[in-house]
Amino acid sequence: MASALGIAIPNQNATLFSGANAPQIAYFETVSVTIWNGDNAEAPITFDLYAGFCDTLEHVGLGLLGQNGFFSRFVVAFDHNASTITVTERP
């Protein structure tokens, strides 16, 4: 995902974290995130997020880290039966 966003890995913003099998390195960058619910009546929400990218997880499509900043800002609900994800900004 980092390469698709034009983010160089490795970079100087490296942080060691505990992975499932062994310690791993995350590389952090500020990215602009836009969330839109598909309803033309509502404006999209755009904000900057300091996200971590891990090249050792890229091959499984999970190379993006950063729950703090997204899940701390939004309530996220997954409805598998309806095939929907609802994202609501916290007050």
C-alpha positions as CSV (number, residue, x, y, z in Angstrom):
1,M,0.0,0.0,0.0
2,A,2.9,2.4,0.7
3,S,4.2,2.1,-2.8
4,A,0.8,2.8,-4.3
5,L,0.6,6.0,-2.2
6,G,4.2,7.0,-3.3
7,I,5.6,6.5,0.2
8,A,9.2,5.4,0.4
9,I,10.0,2.4,2.5
10,P,12.3,2.4,4.3
11,N,12.3,6.0,5.5
12,Q,13.6,8.0,8.5
13,N,10.3,7.6,10.5
14,A,10.9,4.0,11.6
15,T,9.5,2.5,14.7
16,L,10.0,-1.0,16.0
17,F,6.7,-2.8,17.1
18,S,5.8,-6.3,18.2
19,G,4.4,-8.5,15.4
20,A,2.8,-11.9,15.6
21,N,6.0,-13.8,15.1
22,A,8.8,-11.3,15.7
23,P,9.5,-7.6,16.1
24,Q,8.9,-5.7,12.9
25,I,9.6,-2.2,11.7
26,A,6.8,0.3,10.7
27,Y,7.6,3.4,8.7
28,F,5.3,6.3,9.4
29,E,4.1,9.1,7.1
30,T,1.2,11.6,7.2
31,V,-1.4,10.7,4.6
32,S,-4.6,12.5,3.6
33,V,-7.7,10.3,4.1
34,T,-11.1,11.0,2.6
35,I,-14.3,9.2,3.7
36,W,-17.5,9.6,1.8
37,N,-20.7,7.7,2.4
38,G,-21.9,7.7,-1.2
39,D,-24.7,10.2,-0.5
40,N,-24.4,13.3,-2.7
41,A,-26.2,15.3,0.0
42,E,-23.3,14.9,2.5
43,A,-19.8,16.3,2.0
44,P,-16.9,13.9,2.4
45,I,-14.7,14.1,5.5
46,T,-11.0,14.7,4.8
47,F,-8.3,14.7,7.4
48,D,-4.6,14.0,7.9
49,L,-3.6,10.7,9.5
50,Y,-0.1,9.7,10.7
51,A,-0.1,6.1,9.5
52,G,2.5,3.3,9.8
53,F,3.4,1.1,6.8
54,C,5.1,-2.3,7.2
55,D,6.8,-3.8,4.3
56,T,6.9,-7.3,5.9
57,L,3.0,-7.3,5.8
58,E,2.6,-5.9,2.3
59,H,2.5,-9.3,0.6
60,V,-0.7,-10.2,2.5
61,G,-2.4,-6.8,1.9
62,L,-2.1,-5.7,5.5
63,G,0.8,-3.4,5.3
64,L,-1.1,-0.4,6.8
65,L,-1.0,0.3,10.5
66,G,-2.5,3.1,12.5
67,Q,-5.6,2.4,14.6
68,N,-4.8,5.5,16.7
69,G,-6.0,8.4,14.6
70,F,-8.7,6.6,12.7
71,F,-10.5,4.3,15.2
72,S,-9.9,6.9,17.9
73,R,-11.7,9.5,15.7
74,F,-14.5,7.3,14.2
75,V,-16.9,4.6,15.3
76,V,-16.8,1.8,12.7
77,A,-19.5,-0.9,12.3
78,F,-19.3,-3.9,10.0
79,D,-22.5,-5.6,8.9
80,H,-21.5,-8.7,7.0
81,N,-25.1,-9.7,6.0
82,A,-25.8,-6.3,4.5
83,S,-22.3,-6.0,3.0
84,T,-21.9,-2.6,4.6
85,I,-19.4,-0.7,6.7
86,T,-20.7,2.3,8.6
87,V,-18.2,5.0,9.7
88,T,-19.5,7.7,12.1
89,E,-17.4,10.6,13.4
90,R,-17.1,10.7,17.2
91,P,-18.6,13.8,18.8
